[in-house]
């Protein structure tokens, strides 16, 4: 039940380009080429959360453990 409440809020934050943990803009995070995902950038927020940025669709998503 708790996940049903949190998931839409996190999706909304990611659609705005903000971190789901600290609320800062992900454009301020460290960008680097993702070593395991081609044609995408790995963004690390100041709070330590890692996101994958797709420049073609201009969207962010949380990185999977296999992508880190």
KEKE-3310 file (N, C-alpha, C; in steps of 0.2 Angstrom, whole numbers, plus 5000, padded with zeros to 4 digits):
npx = (5004:5010:5019:5011:5007:5018:5025:5018:5021:5035:5037:5031:5040:5052:5048:5048:5061:5068:5077:5072:5074:5081:5076:5082:5087:5090:5099:5109:5117:5131:5136:5140:5146:5137:5143:5138:5126:5122:5122:5117:5117:5124:5119:5123:5116:5118:5115:5118:5111:5108:5105:5098:5100:5091:5094:5088:5074:5073:5072:5072:5077:5077:5092:5096:5102:5110:5115:5124)
npy = (4994:5006:5008:5011:5024:5031:5029:5036:5049:5050:5047:5059:5068:5064:5067:5080:5083:5082:5077:5062:5061:5072:5083:5092:5100:5089:5093:5099:5089:5078:5073:5059:5048:5033:5018:5005:5007:5011:5026:5034:5045:5045:5051:5058:5063:5076:5070:5057:5048:5039:5041:5038:5047:5050:5057:5059:5057:5066:5063:5057:5043:5031:5023:5005:4992:4984:4992:5001)
npz = (5000:5004:4994:4983:4985:4985:4973:4962:4965:4965:4951:4946:4951:4944:4931:4931:4932:4944:4959:4968:4981:4988:4981:4973:4957:4944:4934:4940:4944:4944:4928:4918:4905:4904:4909:4906:4900:4884:4874:4884:4898:4914:4929:4944:4959:4972:4984:4982:4975:4960:4943:4927:4912:4897:4883:4871:4873:4883:4897:4914:4924:4938:4941:4938:4949:4942:4932:4938)
capx = (5000:5014:5022:5005:5006:5025:5027:5016:5025:5042:5036:5030:5046:5057:5046:5050:5069:5071:5078:5066:5076:5082:5072:5086:5087:5095:5103:5115:5121:5137:5135:5146:5144:5135:5148:5134:5120:5124:5119:5113:5121:5123:5118:5124:5114:5122:5113:5121:5106:5111:5099:5100:5096:5090:5094:5083:5067:5074:5069:5077:5074:5082:5097:5095:5108:5115:5118:5128)
capy = (5000:5012:5009:5014:5031:5035:5028:5042:5056:5049:5048:5066:5072:5063:5070:5087:5083:5084:5071:5060:5060:5078:5088:5097:5099:5084:5096:5101:5083:5076:5069:5055:5043:5027:5013:4999:5008:5015:5032:5037:5048:5043:5057:5057:5069:5077:5066:5051:5044:5038:5042:5038:5052:5049:5064:5058:5059:5071:5060:5053:5037:5028:5017:4999:4990:4981:4998:5005)
capz = (5000:5004:4987:4979:4987:4984:4966:4958:4967:4962:4944:4945:4952:4939:4925:4932:4932:4951:4963:4972:4988:4991:4978:4969:4950:4942:4929:4944:4946:4940:4922:4915:4901:4907:4907:4905:4895:4878:4872:4889:4903:4921:4933:4951:4963:4977:4989:4981:4971:4953:4938:4920:4908:4890:4879:4865:4875:4888:4903:4919:4928:4943:4939:4941:4952:4937:4928:4942)
cpx = (5004:5017:5017:5005:5013:5027:5025:5020:5032:5042:5035:5036:5051:5054:5047:5058:5072:5072:5073:5068:5077:5078:5076:5086:5092:5100:5110:5119:5127:5135:5141:5142:5143:5140:5144:5128:5123:5119:5115:5118:5119:5124:5118:5122:5119:5121:5115:5117:5109:5105:5102:5096:5097:5089:5089:5076:5067:5070:5074:5073:5079:5086:5096:5102:5113:5118:5123:5136)
cpy = (5006:5014:5012:5021:5034:5034:5034:5048:5055:5050:5055:5070:5071:5066:5078:5088:5084:5077:5069:5060:5067:5084:5093:5095:5094:5087:5099:5095:5082:5071:5066:5050:5036:5022:5007:5000:5013:5020:5035:5040:5046:5050:5055:5063:5070:5073:5058:5046:5044:5037:5041:5043:5050:5055:5064:5060:5064:5069:5057:5047:5035:5023:5011:4997:4987:4986:5002:5003)
cpz = (5000:4997:4982:4980:4984:4977:4961:4959:4965:4955:4942:4946:4946:4932:4925:4932:4939:4954:4967:4979:4991:4987:4974:4962:4948:4936:4933:4946:4942:4934:4919:4910:4905:4905:4904:4900:4890:4876:4877:4894:4910:4925:4940:4955:4969:4983:4988:4976:4963:4948:4931:4916:4900:4887:4874:4867:4881:4895:4908:4922:4933:4940:4942:4944:4947:4932:4932:4942)
residu = (UNK:UNK:UNK:UNK:UNK:UNK:UNK:UNK:UNK:UNK:UNK:UNK:UNK:UNK:UNK:UNK:UNK:UNK:UNK:UNK:UNK:UNK:UNK:UNK:UNK:UNK:UNK:UNK:UNK:UNK:UNK:UNK:UNK:UNK:UNK:UNK:UNK:UNK:UNK:UNK:UNK:UNK:UNK:UNK:UNK:UNK:UNK:UNK:UNK:UNK:UNK:UNK:UNK:UNK:UNK:UNK:UNK:UNK:UNK:UNK:UNK:UNK:UNK:UNK:UNK:UNK:UNK:UNK)
# end
